[in-house]
Amino acid sequence: MANRRPLYDQLKESVIEKINNRALLPGDQLPSYKKLCDEYGVSHMTTFRAVRELINQGILYTIPGSGIYVAERKSSIELNVLNSFTNSVRSQGKTPGSRIIELRVVPATGALASQMLVPQDSALIHILRLRLIDNKPVSLGNSWLPYSLFPDFLDYDLTDQSLFQFLFDHYGIEIVRGLQTISARLATQFEMEHLKLVPPGVVMTQDATQFDPHDRLIEFSQHSVNPQLHPFYQYTYTERHGSSYKKG
């Protein structure tokens, strides 16, 4: 792996090549982090970053306590993150809003630490919000941000504010890139109650990671959405399959 490209990028490319060549098939388990480090002659942090980025791209997935596996081929979405929920709703002549259900500092444990690319037990800011359009509930969103970047975050009131605009106005941090995966499932009781769904309710789910111009991971979010009310498909996107890209 001796070339000028970052080692984590070389490791990612090697895994993708094995998948494309069918040396690794959907459902196959990858070697442990330690074995990957030994195989490629790289550090644990390099391996961790490569695997995490492949997970974010929907190429790999993890089962806690079991290991790392090759995912079924599915589409991911490269968001035009500048077109936020708030802007999307306003562009339709409607009124966006949000209610803060929970705002606190939590430790990064288990899969969350891996998702955020931070050490175990690092401090994270957790926000649980109910998003509204014309005062009707349309989505529940969990967001996590690194506490180290925003130590006074809890001093502010984010009610009815765009998170991205808030980060730019108060911290000078601009979100320029995001990766999102979309799926659908039956709603939980908590989701049905807050989104006013009729059983058996179905929600679209959006898992997204957002990055600044320095490629720092600023936010990881998980949203459950009422697809009947949310401007869900109004983002421009890039559809990604393995290492190939297709503009949509």
C-alpha positions as CSV (number, residue, x, y, z in Angstrom):
1,M,0.0,0.0,0.0
2,A,2.9,2.3,-0.7
3,N,1.7,5.3,-2.6
4,R,0.8,9.0,-1.9
5,R,-2.9,8.5,-1.3
6,P,-4.0,8.4,2.3
7,L,-3.8,4.9,3.8
8,Y,-7.4,4.8,4.8
9,D,-8.4,5.6,1.2
10,Q,-6.2,2.8,-0.1
11,L,-7.8,0.4,2.4
12,K,-11.3,1.4,1.3
13,E,-10.4,0.9,-2.3
14,S,-9.0,-2.5,-1.6
15,V,-12.2,-3.6,0.1
16,I,-14.4,-2.1,-2.7
17,E,-12.3,-3.9,-5.3
18,K,-12.8,-7.2,-3.5
19,I,-16.6,-6.6,-3.4
20,N,-16.7,-5.6,-7.1
21,N,-14.6,-8.8,-8.0
22,R,-17.0,-10.8,-5.8
23,A,-14.2,-12.0,-3.6
24,L,-16.4,-10.6,-0.9
25,L,-20.2,-11.1,-1.2
26,P,-23.2,-9.5,0.6
27,G,-23.4,-11.0,4.0
28,D,-19.7,-12.0,4.2
29,Q,-17.9,-11.1,7.4
30,L,-14.7,-9.1,7.2
31,P,-11.7,-9.9,9.4
32,S,-11.5,-8.2,12.8
33,Y,-10.0,-4.7,13.1
34,K,-6.8,-6.3,14.4
35,K,-6.5,-8.6,11.4
36,L,-7.2,-5.8,9.0
37,C,-4.5,-3.8,10.6
38,D,-2.0,-6.7,10.3
39,E,-3.1,-7.5,6.7
40,Y,-2.6,-4.0,5.4
41,G,0.1,-2.8,7.7
42,V,-1.8,0.2,9.0
43,S,-2.9,1.6,12.4
44,H,-6.1,0.9,14.2
45,M,-7.2,4.5,13.6
46,T,-6.6,4.2,9.9
47,T,-8.6,0.9,9.7
48,F,-11.3,2.4,11.9
49,R,-11.7,5.4,9.6
50,A,-11.8,3.3,6.4
51,V,-14.4,0.9,7.8
52,R,-16.5,3.8,9.2
53,E,-16.5,5.6,5.8
54,L,-17.5,2.3,4.1
55,I,-20.3,1.9,6.6
56,N,-21.5,5.5,6.0
57,Q,-21.5,4.7,2.2
58,G,-23.7,1.7,2.8
59,I,-21.0,-0.7,1.6
60,L,-20.4,-2.4,5.0
61,Y,-22.5,-2.7,8.2
62,T,-21.8,-3.8,11.7
63,I,-23.5,-6.1,14.1
64,P,-22.6,-5.2,17.7
65,G,-20.7,-8.1,19.4
66,S,-20.4,-9.9,16.1
67,G,-18.4,-8.1,13.5
68,I,-18.2,-6.2,10.2
69,Y,-20.2,-7.4,7.2
70,V,-20.7,-6.7,3.5
71,A,-24.0,-4.9,2.9
72,E,-26.4,-5.6,0.1
73,R,-26.0,-3.1,-2.8
74,K,-28.2,-0.1,-2.1
75,S,-28.3,3.5,-3.0
76,S,-26.9,6.2,-0.8
77,I,-27.5,9.9,-1.3
78,E,-25.0,12.7,-1.5
79,L,-27.1,15.6,-0.3
80,N,-27.1,19.2,-1.5
81,V,-26.9,20.0,2.2
82,L,-27.2,23.8,1.6
83,N,-30.9,23.0,0.9
84,S,-31.9,22.3,4.5
85,F,-35.3,21.3,5.8
86,T,-36.0,24.9,6.7
87,N,-35.2,26.2,3.3
88,S,-37.0,23.4,1.5
89,V,-40.2,24.1,3.5
90,R,-40.0,27.8,3.0
91,S,-39.4,27.4,-0.7
92,Q,-42.9,25.8,-0.9
93,G,-44.5,28.8,0.8
94,K,-45.0,26.9,4.1
95,T,-43.8,27.5,7.6
96,P,-41.1,25.3,9.1
97,G,-40.9,24.8,12.9
98,S,-39.3,22.5,15.5
99,R,-39.8,21.6,19.1
100,I,-36.9,20.5,21.3
101,I,-37.8,17.2,23.1
102,E,-34.3,16.6,24.5
103,L,-31.0,18.5,24.6
104,R,-28.2,17.2,26.7
105,V,-24.6,16.0,26.7
106,V,-24.2,12.2,26.4
107,P,-21.2,9.8,26.2
108,A,-20.3,8.3,22.8
109,T,-20.7,4.6,23.4
110,G,-20.8,1.5,21.1
111,A,-21.8,2.1,17.6
112,L,-22.4,5.8,18.2
113,A,-18.7,6.3,18.8
114,S,-17.9,4.5,15.6
115,Q,-20.4,6.5,13.7
116,M,-19.1,9.8,15.0
117,L,-15.4,8.8,14.5
118,V,-14.6,9.6,18.1
119,P,-13.1,7.5,21.0
120,Q,-15.5,5.7,23.3
121,D,-17.1,7.8,26.0
122,S,-16.2,11.1,24.2
123,A,-18.8,13.8,25.0
124,L,-21.5,14.4,22.4
125,I,-24.4,16.8,22.2
126,H,-27.6,15.0,21.6
127,I,-30.7,16.8,20.3
128,L,-34.1,15.2,19.8
129,R,-36.4,17.4,17.8
130,L,-39.9,17.2,16.4
131,R,-40.0,18.9,13.0
132,L,-43.1,20.7,11.9
133,I,-44.6,22.1,8.7
134,D,-47.5,24.6,9.1
135,N,-47.6,23.4,12.8
136,K,-48.1,19.7,11.7
137,P,-45.6,17.2,12.9
138,V,-43.7,15.6,10.0
139,S,-40.5,14.1,11.5
140,L,-38.6,13.1,14.6
141,G,-34.9,13.8,14.4
142,N,-32.0,12.7,16.6
143,S,-28.7,14.7,16.0
144,W,-25.3,14.2,17.6
145,L,-22.5,16.8,17.5
146,P,-19.0,16.8,19.0
147,Y,-19.2,18.6,22.3
148,S,-15.5,19.6,21.9
149,L,-16.5,21.9,19.0
150,F,-19.6,23.4,20.7
151,P,-19.0,23.6,24.5
152,D,-21.6,26.3,25.0
153,F,-24.2,24.8,22.7
154,L,-26.7,24.0,25.5
155,D,-26.8,27.7,26.4
156,Y,-28.9,28.4,23.2
157,D,-32.5,27.9,22.3
158,L,-32.8,26.1,19.0
159,T,-36.6,26.1,18.9
160,D,-37.8,26.9,15.3
161,Q,-34.2,27.4,14.2
162,S,-32.3,25.7,11.3
163,L,-29.4,23.8,12.9
164,F,-27.1,24.4,9.9
165,Q,-27.9,28.2,9.9
166,F,-27.3,28.2,13.7
167,L,-23.9,26.5,13.4
168,F,-22.9,29.0,10.7
169,D,-24.2,32.1,12.6
170,H,-22.8,31.2,16.0
171,Y,-19.7,29.2,15.2
172,G,-18.8,30.1,11.6
173,I,-19.1,26.4,10.7
174,E,-20.5,25.7,7.2
175,I,-21.9,22.3,6.2
176,V,-20.7,21.6,2.7
177,R,-21.1,17.9,2.3
178,G,-23.4,15.2,3.6
179,L,-24.0,11.5,3.0
180,Q,-27.5,10.1,3.6
181,T,-29.1,6.6,3.5
182,I,-32.8,6.1,3.2
183,S,-35.0,3.2,4.1
184,A,-38.6,2.5,5.3
185,R,-40.0,0.5,8.3
186,L,-42.9,0.3,10.6
187,A,-43.1,3.2,13.1
188,T,-42.5,2.7,16.8
189,Q,-45.1,3.6,19.4
190,F,-43.1,6.7,20.3
191,E,-43.1,7.8,16.6
192,M,-46.8,7.1,16.0
193,E,-47.7,9.2,19.1
194,H,-45.5,12.2,18.1
195,L,-46.1,12.1,14.3
196,K,-49.9,11.4,14.8
197,L,-49.7,8.3,12.6
198,V,-52.6,5.8,12.3
199,P,-51.5,2.2,13.1
200,P,-49.8,0.4,11.5
201,G,-47.8,3.5,10.7
202,V,-44.9,3.5,8.3
203,V,-42.0,5.9,8.4
204,M,-39.2,6.7,6.0
205,T,-35.8,6.8,7.8
206,Q,-32.9,9.1,7.0
207,D,-29.4,8.5,8.5
208,A,-27.0,11.3,7.6
209,T,-23.5,12.4,8.3
210,Q,-22.6,16.1,7.6
211,F,-19.1,17.5,7.1
212,D,-17.5,21.0,7.0
213,P,-14.9,22.2,4.4
214,H,-12.1,20.7,6.5
215,D,-13.8,17.3,6.2
216,R,-14.6,17.2,9.9
217,L,-17.7,15.2,10.9
218,I,-20.0,17.9,12.4
219,E,-23.3,16.0,12.7
220,F,-24.7,12.5,12.6
221,S,-28.5,12.4,12.5
222,Q,-31.3,9.8,12.4
223,H,-34.7,11.0,11.3
224,S,-38.0,9.2,11.1
225,V,-40.3,10.9,8.7
226,N,-44.0,10.9,7.8
227,P,-43.6,10.5,4.0
228,Q,-47.1,12.0,3.4
229,L,-46.2,15.4,4.7
230,H,-42.4,15.8,4.4
231,P,-40.7,17.3,1.3
232,F,-38.6,14.1,1.3
233,Y,-37.6,13.8,-2.3
234,Q,-36.9,17.4,-3.0
235,Y,-33.1,17.2,-2.3
236,T,-30.7,17.1,-5.3
237,Y,-28.5,14.1,-4.9
238,T,-25.8,11.9,-6.2
239,E,-26.6,8.2,-6.2
240,R,-23.6,6.1,-5.2
241,H,-23.1,2.4,-5.9
242,G,-19.8,1.0,-4.5
243,S,-17.1,3.2,-6.0
244,S,-19.1,4.5,-8.9
245,Y,-21.2,7.7,-9.1
246,K,-24.3,8.6,-11.0
247,K,-25.8,12.0,-11.0
248,G,-29.5,12.1,-10.3
